[in-house]
Amino acid sequence: MEYVYAALLLHSAGKKVTEEGIADVIKAAGLEVDVVRAKALVSALEGVNIEEAISKAAFAAPAPTAAPAAPAKVEEAPKEEKKEEEGKEKAEESGMEGLGALFG
């Protein structure tokens, strides 16, 4: 991505997009230059009208939207406690029914 940004920076500065120019921008950013990537980008941009490509990309890109709000966290512990309480109540009820059956 930094190579594309370097090419765009050179273009916006009115400079010719060359391998050396891209390498200089990448070096100025404090990164190590990959000569093959720079050469491939310059080759890919040959014959491309960058202004036209930028304007088309601006219309093709969807408008930025705000990120959806994160859902509120639901505490899981009370639900588990309720389930445990319900289970205990049912066990007690069934136990009582069982005792009642013993005594008639």
Residue frames as a rotation matrix with the C-alpha (Angstrom) as fourth column:
MET 1
0.570 0.821 0.000 0.00
0.821 -0.570 0.000 0.00
0.000 0.000 -1.000 0.00
GLU 2
0.371 -0.494 -0.786 2.85
0.254 -0.760 0.598 2.35
-0.893 -0.422 -0.157 0.79
TYR 3
-0.678 -0.626 0.386 4.06
0.509 -0.022 0.860 2.08
-0.529 0.780 0.334 -2.82
VAL 4
-0.051 0.756 0.653 0.69
0.929 -0.203 0.308 3.24
0.366 0.622 -0.692 -4.15
TYR 5
0.774 0.307 -0.554 0.70
0.547 -0.764 0.341 6.10
-0.319 -0.567 -0.759 -1.68
ALA 6
-0.166 -0.919 -0.358 4.21
0.331 -0.394 0.858 7.02
-0.929 0.024 0.369 -2.80
ALA 7
-0.656 -0.021 0.754 3.04
0.754 -0.016 0.656 7.11
-0.002 1.000 0.026 -6.42
LEU 8
0.418 0.885 0.205 0.04
0.846 -0.461 0.266 9.27
0.330 0.062 -0.942 -5.48
LEU 9
0.554 -0.303 -0.776 2.28
0.426 -0.698 0.576 11.62
-0.716 -0.649 -0.258 -3.52
LEU 10
-0.593 -0.798 0.105 4.65
0.448 -0.218 0.867 11.99
-0.669 0.562 0.487 -6.47
HIS 11
-0.374 0.530 0.761 1.72
0.873 -0.076 0.482 12.59
0.313 0.845 -0.434 -8.80
SER 12
0.673 0.709 -0.210 0.12
0.735 -0.612 0.290 15.21
0.077 -0.350 -0.934 -6.54
ALA 13
0.280 -0.672 -0.685 3.49
0.290 -0.621 0.728 16.98
-0.915 -0.403 0.021 -6.25
GLY 14
0.835 0.114 -0.538 3.65
-0.435 -0.461 -0.773 17.19
-0.336 0.880 -0.336 -10.04
LYS 15
-0.257 -0.964 0.067 6.60
-0.789 0.249 0.561 14.79
-0.558 0.091 -0.825 -10.25
LYS 16
0.073 0.180 -0.981 6.94
-0.793 0.607 0.052 11.93
0.605 0.774 0.187 -12.68
VAL 17
0.673 0.204 0.711 6.18
-0.627 0.667 0.402 8.55
-0.392 -0.717 0.576 -11.11
THR 18
0.261 -0.697 -0.668 9.43
-0.611 0.417 -0.674 6.61
0.748 0.583 -0.317 -11.48
GLU 19
0.554 -0.152 -0.819 11.09
0.488 0.856 0.171 3.75
0.674 -0.494 0.548 -9.66
GLU 20
-0.538 -0.840 -0.069 13.65
0.599 -0.323 -0.732 6.15
0.593 -0.435 0.677 -8.21
GLY 21
-0.480 0.441 0.758 10.95
-0.504 -0.846 0.173 8.57
0.718 -0.299 0.629 -7.08
ILE 22
0.640 0.739 -0.212 8.98
-0.302 0.495 0.815 5.84
0.707 -0.457 0.540 -5.37
ALA 23
0.243 -0.644 -0.725 12.16
0.741 0.606 -0.290 4.51
0.626 -0.466 0.624 -3.76
ASP 24
-0.713 -0.536 0.452 13.00
0.181 -0.763 -0.620 7.99
0.678 -0.360 0.641 -2.46
VAL 25
-0.030 0.794 0.607 9.55
-0.716 -0.441 0.541 8.44
0.697 -0.418 0.582 -0.92
ILE 26
0.748 0.289 -0.597 9.66
0.090 0.847 0.523 4.99
0.657 -0.445 0.608 0.68
LYS 27
-0.172 -0.903 -0.395 13.15
0.754 0.137 -0.642 5.68
0.634 -0.408 0.657 2.09
ALA 28
-0.645 -0.044 0.763 12.00
-0.232 -0.940 -0.251 9.07
0.728 -0.338 0.596 3.39
ALA 29
0.430 0.872 0.234 9.23
-0.610 0.089 0.788 7.28
0.666 -0.481 0.570 5.26
GLY 30
-0.134 -0.600 0.789 11.85
-0.978 0.206 -0.009 5.16
-0.158 -0.773 -0.614 6.99
LEU 31
0.709 0.437 0.554 10.99
-0.343 0.900 -0.270 1.93
-0.616 0.002 0.788 5.23
GLU 32
-0.440 -0.826 0.352 13.11
-0.089 0.430 0.899 -0.54
-0.894 0.364 -0.262 3.32
VAL 33
0.074 0.434 -0.898 12.61
-0.910 -0.339 -0.239 -0.34
-0.408 0.835 0.370 -0.44
ASP 34
-0.010 0.016 1.000 11.60
0.292 0.956 -0.012 -3.40
-0.956 0.292 -0.014 -2.43
VAL 35
-0.633 -0.369 -0.680 12.90
-0.447 -0.543 0.711 -2.57
-0.632 0.754 0.179 -5.91
VAL 36
-0.924 0.319 0.211 10.76
0.379 0.680 0.627 -5.26
0.056 0.660 -0.749 -7.55
ARG 37
-0.060 0.957 -0.283 7.56
0.904 -0.069 -0.423 -3.79
-0.424 -0.281 -0.861 -6.10
ALA 38
-0.026 -0.022 -0.999 8.53
-0.069 -0.997 0.024 -0.28
-0.997 0.070 0.025 -7.17
LYS 39
-0.884 -0.362 -0.295 9.32
-0.323 0.017 0.946 -1.50
-0.338 0.932 -0.133 -10.68
ALA 40
-0.702 0.681 0.211 6.05
0.713 0.667 0.218 -3.46
0.008 0.303 -0.953 -10.91
LEU 41
0.111 0.772 -0.626 4.02
0.652 -0.532 -0.540 -0.44
-0.750 -0.348 -0.562 -9.82
VAL 42
-0.290 -0.287 -0.913 5.67
-0.407 -0.827 0.389 1.89
-0.866 0.484 0.123 -12.33
SER 43
-0.997 -0.083 0.011 5.10
-0.032 0.500 0.865 -0.71
-0.077 0.862 -0.501 -15.03
ALA 44
-0.420 0.908 0.016 1.44
0.891 0.415 -0.184 -1.09
-0.173 -0.063 -0.983 -14.03
LEU 45
0.188 0.502 -0.844 0.92
0.403 -0.823 -0.400 2.68
-0.896 -0.265 -0.357 -14.11
GLU 46
-0.846 -0.513 -0.145 2.31
0.059 -0.359 0.932 3.14
-0.530 0.779 0.334 -17.61
GLY 47
-0.842 0.509 0.178 -0.40
0.163 -0.075 0.984 4.59
0.514 0.858 -0.020 -19.80
VAL 48
-0.062 0.828 -0.557 -2.77
0.977 0.163 0.134 5.16
0.202 -0.536 -0.820 -16.87
ASN 49
-0.255 0.101 0.962 -4.29
-0.007 -0.995 0.103 8.59
0.967 0.020 0.255 -16.41
ILE 50
-0.759 -0.142 -0.636 -3.95
0.579 0.300 -0.758 8.89
0.298 -0.943 -0.145 -12.65
GLU 51
-0.882 0.471 -0.012 -6.33
-0.429 -0.813 -0.394 11.86
-0.196 -0.342 0.919 -12.37
GLU 52
-0.186 0.838 -0.513 -9.02
-0.776 0.195 0.600 9.93
0.603 0.509 0.614 -14.21
ALA 53
-0.294 0.005 -0.956 -8.43
0.290 0.953 -0.084 6.83
0.911 -0.302 -0.282 -12.09
ILE 54
-0.957 -0.075 -0.279 -8.72
0.289 -0.262 -0.921 8.89
-0.004 -0.962 0.273 -8.90
SER 55
-0.649 0.759 -0.052 -11.96
-0.757 -0.651 -0.062 10.53
-0.081 -0.001 0.997 -10.00
LYS 56
-0.053 0.620 -0.783 -13.48
-0.486 0.669 0.563 7.18
0.873 0.410 0.266 -11.00
ALA 57
-0.534 -0.219 -0.816 -12.40
0.500 0.697 -0.514 5.64
0.681 -0.683 -0.263 -7.71
ALA 58
-0.983 0.180 0.037 -13.96
-0.146 -0.640 -0.754 8.52
-0.112 -0.747 0.655 -5.79
PHE 59
-0.246 0.951 -0.188 -17.35
-0.954 -0.203 0.222 7.89
0.174 0.234 0.957 -7.44
ALA 60
0.008 0.223 -0.975 -17.09
-0.273 0.938 0.213 4.10
0.962 0.265 0.068 -7.18
ALA 61
-0.834 -0.393 -0.386 -16.20
0.244 0.365 -0.898 4.03
0.494 -0.844 -0.209 -3.51
PRO 62
0.219 0.942 -0.254 -19.13
0.721 0.019 0.693 3.85
0.658 -0.335 -0.675 -1.10
ALA 63
0.216 -0.068 0.974 -19.59
-0.408 -0.913 0.027 6.80
0.887 -0.403 -0.225 1.22
PRO 64
-0.772 -0.532 -0.348 -17.97
0.102 0.437 -0.894 6.23
0.628 -0.725 -0.283 4.60
THR 65
0.385 0.916 0.116 -20.43
-0.134 -0.068 0.989 5.40
0.913 -0.396 0.096 7.32
ALA 66
-0.076 -0.342 0.937 -20.14
-0.970 -0.192 -0.149 5.42
0.230 -0.920 -0.317 11.05
ALA 67
-0.802 -0.249 -0.543 -19.38
-0.133 0.960 -0.245 2.12
0.583 -0.124 -0.803 12.66
PRO 68
0.276 0.949 -0.154 -22.41
-0.027 0.168 0.985 0.51
0.961 -0.268 0.072 14.30
ALA 69
0.071 -0.183 0.980 -22.58
-0.944 -0.330 0.006 0.92
0.323 -0.926 -0.196 18.03
ALA 70
-0.791 -0.395 -0.467 -21.40
-0.211 0.893 -0.398 -2.04
0.575 -0.216 -0.789 20.00
PRO 71
0.261 0.935 -0.239 -24.26
-0.010 0.250 0.968 -3.93
0.965 -0.251 0.074 21.60
ALA 72
0.139 -0.143 0.980 -24.52
-0.942 -0.323 0.087 -3.56
0.305 -0.935 -0.180 25.34
LYS 73
-0.720 -0.463 -0.517 -23.08
-0.277 0.875 -0.397 -6.49
0.636 -0.143 -0.758 27.20
VAL 74
0.490 0.862 0.128 -25.65
-0.599 0.227 0.768 -8.66
0.633 -0.453 0.628 28.88
GLU 75
-0.364 -0.631 0.685 -24.48
-0.931 0.267 -0.249 -10.17
-0.026 -0.729 -0.685 32.08
GLU 76
-0.159 0.224 -0.961 -24.54
-0.406 0.873 0.271 -13.92
0.900 0.433 -0.048 31.80
ALA 77
-0.931 -0.338 -0.138 -24.18
-0.030 0.448 -0.894 -14.67
0.364 -0.828 -0.427 35.51
PRO 78
-0.559 0.766 0.317 -27.74
-0.692 -0.219 -0.688 -13.72
-0.458 -0.604 0.653 36.58
LYS 79
0.221 0.650 -0.727 -29.21
-0.913 0.401 0.080 -15.94
0.344 0.646 0.682 33.87
GLU 80
-0.354 -0.433 -0.829 -27.16
-0.148 0.901 -0.407 -18.86
0.923 -0.021 -0.383 35.11
GLU 81
-0.978 0.014 0.210 -28.18
-0.209 0.024 -0.978 -18.16
-0.019 -1.000 -0.021 38.69
LYS 82
-0.164 0.986 -0.024 -31.84
-0.949 -0.164 -0.268 -18.08
-0.268 -0.021 0.963 37.66
LYS 83
0.180 0.180 -0.967 -31.44
-0.633 0.773 0.026 -21.40
0.753 0.608 0.253 35.85
GLU 84
-0.730 -0.517 -0.446 -29.79
0.016 0.640 -0.768 -22.92
0.683 -0.568 -0.459 38.90
GLU 85
-0.812 0.481 0.330 -32.52
-0.498 -0.276 -0.822 -21.57
-0.304 -0.832 0.464 41.20
GLU 86
0.143 0.892 -0.429 -35.25
-0.987 0.159 0.003 -22.90
0.071 0.423 0.903 38.90
GLY 87
-0.086 -0.263 -0.961 -33.50
-0.338 0.915 -0.220 -26.26
0.937 0.306 -0.168 38.81
LYS 88
-0.957 -0.287 -0.036 -33.28
-0.043 0.266 -0.963 -26.36
0.286 -0.920 -0.267 42.63
GLU 89
-0.469 0.858 0.208 -36.95
-0.804 -0.317 -0.503 -25.39
-0.366 -0.403 0.839 42.99
LYS 90
0.268 0.564 -0.781 -38.00
-0.836 0.539 0.102 -28.11
0.478 0.626 0.616 40.56
ALA 91
-0.450 -0.512 -0.731 -35.84
-0.075 0.838 -0.541 -30.63
0.890 -0.188 -0.416 42.38
GLU 92
-0.959 0.126 0.255 -37.35
-0.267 -0.085 -0.960 -29.61
-0.099 -0.988 0.115 45.72
GLU 93
-0.110 0.988 -0.108 -40.88
-0.973 -0.130 -0.191 -29.80
-0.203 0.084 0.976 44.32
SER 94
0.233 0.175 -0.956 -40.29
-0.583 0.812 0.007 -33.19
0.778 0.556 0.292 42.80
GLY 95
-0.761 -0.548 -0.347 -38.68
-0.006 0.541 -0.841 -34.33
0.649 -0.638 -0.415 46.03
MET 96
-0.743 0.558 0.369 -41.66
-0.587 -0.281 -0.759 -33.13
-0.320 -0.781 0.536 48.02
GLU 97
0.222 0.834 -0.505 -44.03
-0.956 0.287 0.055 -34.89
0.191 0.471 0.861 45.67
GLY 98
-0.154 -0.370 -0.916 -41.98
-0.249 0.912 -0.326 -38.02
0.956 0.178 -0.233 46.13
LEU 99
-0.978 -0.204 0.051 -42.16
-0.085 0.162 -0.983 -37.75
0.192 -0.966 -0.176 49.93
GLY 100
-0.358 0.923 0.140 -45.89
-0.882 -0.286 -0.375 -37.08
-0.306 -0.258 0.917 49.75
ALA 101
0.217 0.416 -0.883 -46.32
-0.721 0.678 0.143 -40.25
0.658 0.605 0.447 47.74
LEU 102
-0.641 -0.529 -0.556 -44.53
-0.020 0.736 -0.677 -42.19
0.768 -0.422 -0.482 50.46
PHE 103
-0.975 0.214 -0.067 -46.81
0.063 -0.024 -0.998 -40.98
-0.215 -0.977 0.010 53.20
GLY 104
-0.626 0.737 0.255 -49.94
0.718 0.673 -0.180 -41.19
-0.304 0.071 -0.950 51.34
